[in-house]
Amino acid sequence: MNHYLFQWTYKDPQVRALVEAPQDRVAELQKVVEAFGGELHDFYFAFGDFDGAAIIEFPDNESLDACMLTISSAGVNSTMKTTTLITPEEGKRAMVRAGSVVSGYRPPVGYSAHG
């Protein structure tokens, strides 16, 4: 299963609603994540660019997408960001693979270099 970092920012009316009537947002996120076959590992409220962050796990990207579309369609977040997380072991395997494959890739350079 794949792990993801999910970050969000609430719209102002939702922040007001949370202050007026504090709610268990962990349970709500857990409910929607599990409905799509996922698992909520961690949930945090945050200060800074995002109001919250969670570590979630899904069996595939399609399940993640369906869950994110459901959350997004509720219209309560002004920002949502999902980042795929890679274990240290996966990262090391990718490094080894990157060093062993000859791809022929050329980085972008000045226009005149492209002949």
MIDOSE-1310 file (N, C-alpha, C; in nm, 2 decimals, decimal comma, always signed):
residues 115
mnhy	+0,08/-0,12/+0,00/+0,00/+0,00/+0,00/+0,09/+0,12/+0,00; +0,04/+0,23/-0,06/+0,11/+0,35/-0,07/+0,08/+0,45/+0,04; +0,18/+0,52/+0,09/+0,15/+0,62/+0,19/+0,16/+0,76/+0,13; +0,08/+0,85/+0,18/+0,07/+0,99/+0,13/+0,06/+1,09/+0,24
lfqw	+0,12/+1,20/+0,22/+0,10/+1,32/+0,31/-0,01/+1,40/+0,25; -0,11/+1,42/+0,33/-0,23/+1,50/+0,28/-0,23/+1,63/+0,37; -0,23/+1,74/+0,30/-0,23/+1,87/+0,37/-0,35/+1,95/+0,32; -0,41/+2,03/+0,41/-0,53/+2,11/+0,37/-0,53/+2,24/+0,44
tykd	-0,61/+2,34/+0,38/-0,64/+2,46/+0,44/-0,79/+2,48/+0,44; -0,85/+2,51/+0,55/-0,99/+2,53/+0,56/-1,03/+2,67/+0,50; -1,15/+2,69/+0,45/-1,20/+2,82/+0,42/-1,24/+2,89/+0,55; -1,25/+3,02/+0,54/-1,28/+3,09/+0,67/-1,41/+3,05/+0,73
pqvr	-1,52/+3,02/+0,66/-1,64/+2,98/+0,73/-1,62/+2,84/+0,81; -1,54/+2,76/+0,76/-1,51/+2,63/+0,83/-1,43/+2,66/+0,95; -1,34/+2,75/+0,95/-1,26/+2,78/+1,07/-1,36/+2,84/+1,18; -1,45/+2,93/+1,13/-1,55/+2,98/+1,23/-1,63/+2,87/+1,29
alve	-1,67/+2,78/+1,20/-1,76/+2,67/+1,25/-1,68/+2,58/+1,35; -1,55/+2,56/+1,33/-1,48/+2,48/+1,43/-1,46/+2,55/+1,56; -1,45/+2,68/+1,56/-1,44/+2,76/+1,68/-1,57/+2,76/+1,75; -1,68/+2,78/+1,68/-1,81/+2,79/+1,74/-1,86/+2,65/+1,79
apqd	-1,82/+2,54/+1,72/-1,86/+2,41/+1,77/-1,75/+2,31/+1,74; -1,65/+2,30/+1,83/-1,54/+2,21/+1,81/-1,59/+2,07/+1,77; -1,52/+2,01/+1,68/-1,56/+1,88/+1,62/-1,44/+1,78/+1,62; -1,48/+1,66/+1,61/-1,38/+1,55/+1,60/-1,35/+1,53/+1,45
rvae	-1,25/+1,61/+1,39/-1,22/+1,60/+1,25/-1,14/+1,48/+1,22; -1,08/+1,42/+1,32/-1,00/+1,29/+1,30/-1,10/+1,18/+1,25; -1,21/+1,17/+1,33/-1,31/+1,07/+1,30/-1,37/+1,09/+1,16; -1,39/+1,22/+1,12/-1,45/+1,25/+0,99/-1,35/+1,21/+0,87
lqkv	-1,22/+1,24/+0,89/-1,13/+1,20/+0,79/-1,11/+1,05/+0,78; -1,11/+0,99/+0,90/-1,09/+0,85/+0,91/-1,21/+0,78/+0,83; -1,33/+0,83/+0,85/-1,45/+0,77/+0,79/-1,44/+0,77/+0,64; -1,40/+0,89/+0,58/-1,39/+0,89/+0,43/-1,27/+0,82/+0,38
veaf	-1,16/+0,82/+0,45/-1,04/+0,74/+0,40/-1,07/+0,59/+0,40; -1,13/+0,54/+0,51/-1,17/+0,40/+0,52/-1,28/+0,36/+0,41; -1,36/+0,45/+0,38/-1,47/+0,42/+0,28/-1,41/+0,39/+0,14; -1,28/+0,43/+0,12/-1,22/+0,41/-0,01/-1,10/+0,31/+0,01
ggel	-1,11/+0,23/+0,12/-1,01/+0,12/+0,14/-0,88/+0,17/+0,20; -0,87/+0,29/+0,25/-0,75/+0,34/+0,30/-0,74/+0,33/+0,45; -0,63/+0,38/+0,51/-0,61/+0,39/+0,65/-0,55/+0,52/+0,69; -0,60/+0,58/+0,79/-0,55/+0,70/+0,85/-0,45/+0,67/+0,96
hdfy	-0,32/+0,71/+0,94/-0,22/+0,68/+1,03/-0,20/+0,79/+1,13; -0,19/+0,91/+1,09/-0,17/+1,03/+1,18/-0,25/+1,15/+1,13; -0,29/+1,23/+1,22/-0,37/+1,35/+1,19/-0,32/+1,46/+1,28; -0,29/+1,58/+1,22/-0,24/+1,69/+1,30/-0,31/+1,82/+1,25
fafg	-0,34/+1,91/+1,34/-0,37/+2,04/+1,31/-0,24/+2,11/+1,30; -0,23/+2,22/+1,22/-0,10/+2,28/+1,20/-0,12/+2,44/+1,19; -0,01/+2,50/+1,22/+0,01/+2,65/+1,20/+0,10/+2,66/+1,08; +0,07/+2,77/+1,00/+0,16/+2,79/+0,88/+0,08/+2,79/+0,75
dfdg	+0,13/+2,73/+0,65/+0,07/+2,73/+0,52/-0,06/+2,64/+0,52; -0,06/+2,54/+0,60/-0,18/+2,45/+0,60/-0,24/+2,45/+0,74; -0,37/+2,42/+0,75/-0,44/+2,41/+0,88/-0,43/+2,27/+0,93; -0,40/+2,17/+0,85/-0,39/+2,03/+0,90/-0,30/+1,95/+0,80
aaii	-0,26/+1,84/+0,86/-0,18/+1,74/+0,78/-0,21/+1,60/+0,83; -0,21/+1,50/+0,74/-0,23/+1,36/+0,78/-0,15/+1,27/+0,70; -0,11/+1,16/+0,76/-0,05/+1,05/+0,69/-0,15/+0,95/+0,66; -0,18/+0,92/+0,53/-0,28/+0,82/+0,50/-0,22/+0,72/+0,40
efpd	-0,29/+0,61/+0,40/-0,24/+0,49/+0,32/-0,36/+0,44/+0,23; -0,33/+0,42/+0,11/-0,43/+0,36/+0,02/-0,37/+0,25/-0,07; -0,45/+0,15/-0,11/-0,40/+0,04/-0,19/-0,35/+0,09/-0,33; -0,40/+0,20/-0,38/-0,36/+0,25/-0,51/-0,40/+0,39/-0,53
nesl	-0,35/+0,45/-0,64/-0,38/+0,59/-0,66/-0,52/+0,62/-0,69; -0,59/+0,53/-0,76/-0,73/+0,55/-0,79/-0,81/+0,56/-0,66; -0,79/+0,48/-0,56/-0,86/+0,49/-0,44/-0,83/+0,63/-0,37; -0,70/+0,67/-0,37/-0,67/+0,80/-0,32/-0,74/+0,91/-0,39
dacm	-0,74/+0,90/-0,53/-0,81/+1,00/-0,61/-0,96/+1,01/-0,58; -1,02/+0,90/-0,56/-1,17/+0,90/-0,53/-1,19/+0,96/-0,40; -1,11/+0,93/-0,30/-1,12/+0,99/-0,17/-1,10/+1,14/-0,17; -1,00/+1,19/-0,24/-0,97/+1,33/-0,25/-1,08/+1,40/-0,33
ltis	-1,14/+1,34/-0,43/-1,25/+1,40/-0,50/-1,37/+1,42/-0,41; -1,39/+1,32/-0,33/-1,50/+1,33/-0,23/-1,48/+1,45/-0,13; -1,36/+1,46/-0,08/-1,33/+1,56/+0,01/-1,34/+1,70/-0,06; -1,28/+1,71/-0,17/-1,28/+1,83/-0,25/-1,42/+1,88/-0,29
sagv	-1,51/+1,78/-0,32/-1,64/+1,82/-0,37/-1,73/+1,87/-0,25; -1,68/+1,86/-0,13/-1,76/+1,92/-0,02/-1,74/+2,07/-0,01; -1,63/+2,12/-0,08/-1,61/+2,26/-0,09/-1,57/+2,33/+0,03; -1,51/+2,27/+0,13/-1,47/+2,33/+0,26/-1,33/+2,37/+0,27
nstm	-1,25/+2,32/+0,17/-1,10/+2,35/+0,18/-1,07/+2,45/+0,07; -0,98/+2,54/+0,10/-0,93/+2,64/+0,00/-0,81/+2,58/-0,07; -0,74/+2,49/+0,00/-0,62/+2,43/-0,05/-0,62/+2,28/-0,01; -0,58/+2,19/-0,10/-0,55/+2,05/-0,07/-0,43/+2,01/-0,14
kttt	-0,34/+1,94/-0,07/-0,21/+1,90/-0,14/-0,19/+1,76/-0,09; -0,15/+1,67/-0,19/-0,12/+1,53/-0,16/+0,02/+1,50/-0,21; +0,10/+1,45/-0,13/+0,24/+1,41/-0,17/+0,26/+1,26/-0,14; +0,31/+1,19/-0,25/+0,34/+1,05/-0,23/+0,46/+1,04/-0,15
litp	+0,46/+0,95/-0,05/+0,57/+0,93/+0,04/+0,64/+0,80/+0,00; +0,77/+0,80/+0,01/+0,85/+0,68/-0,03/+0,94/+0,64/+0,09; +0,93/+0,51/+0,12/+1,01/+0,46/+0,23/+1,16/+0,48/+0,20; +1,24/+0,48/+0,31/+1,39/+0,49/+0,28/+1,44/+0,37/+0,20
eegk	+1,38/+0,25/+0,21/+1,42/+0,14/+0,13/+1,39/+0,16/-0,02; +1,26/+0,21/-0,04/+1,22/+0,24/-0,18/+1,32/+0,35/-0,24; +1,35/+0,45/-0,16/+1,44/+0,56/-0,20/+1,57/+0,50/-0,24; +1,63/+0,41/-0,16/+1,76/+0,36/-0,19/+1,76/+0,27/-0,31
ramv	+1,65/+0,19/-0,33/+1,64/+0,11/-0,45/+1,63/+0,20/-0,58; +1,56/+0,32/-0,56/+1,55/+0,41/-0,68/+1,68/+0,47/-0,71; +1,76/+0,50/-0,60/+1,90/+0,56/-0,62/+1,98/+0,46/-0,70; +1,98/+0,34/-0,65/+2,06/+0,23/-0,72/+2,02/+0,22/-0,87
rags	+1,89/+0,21/-0,89/+1,84/+0,20/-1,03/+1,87/+0,32/-1,11; +1,86/+0,44/-1,06/+1,90/+0,56/-1,13/+2,04/+0,56/-1,17; +2,13/+0,50/-1,09/+2,27/+0,50/-1,12/+2,31/+0,39/-1,21; +2,22/+0,29/-1,23/+2,25/+0,18/-1,32/+2,19/+0,18/-1,45
vvsg	+2,09/+0,27/-1,48/+2,02/+0,27/-1,61/+2,08/+0,38/-1,69; +2,11/+0,35/-1,82/+2,15/+0,45/-1,92/+2,03/+0,48/-2,00; +1,98/+0,60/-1,97/+1,85/+0,64/-2,04/+1,87/+0,73/-2,16; +1,98/+0,79/-2,18/+2,00/+0,89/-2,29/+1,94/+1,02/-2,26
yrpp	+1,89/+1,04/-2,14/+1,82/+1,17/-2,11/+1,92/+1,28/-2,12; +1,88/+1,40/-2,18/+1,96/+1,52/-2,18/+1,89/+1,63/-2,11; +1,95/+1,69/-2,01/+1,88/+1,80/-1,94/+1,86/+1,92/-2,03; +1,76/+2,01/-2,00/+1,74/+2,12/-2,09/+1,86/+2,22/-2,07
vgys	+1,90/+2,27/-2,19/+2,01/+2,37/-2,19/+1,97/+2,48/-2,28; +2,06/+2,57/-2,32/+2,02/+2,68/-2,41/+1,96/+2,63/-2,54; +1,88/+2,71/-2,60/+1,80/+2,67/-2,72/+1,90/+2,63/-2,83; +2,01/+2,70/-2,84/+2,10/+2,67/-2,95/+2,17/+2,53/-2,94
ahg	+2,16/+2,47/-2,82/+2,22/+2,34/-2,81/+2,14/+2,23/-2,86; +2,01/+2,26/-2,89/+1,92/+2,16/-2,95/+1,93/+2,16/-3,10; +2,00/+2,06/-3,15/+2,03/+2,07/-3,30/+1,93/+2,01/-3,38
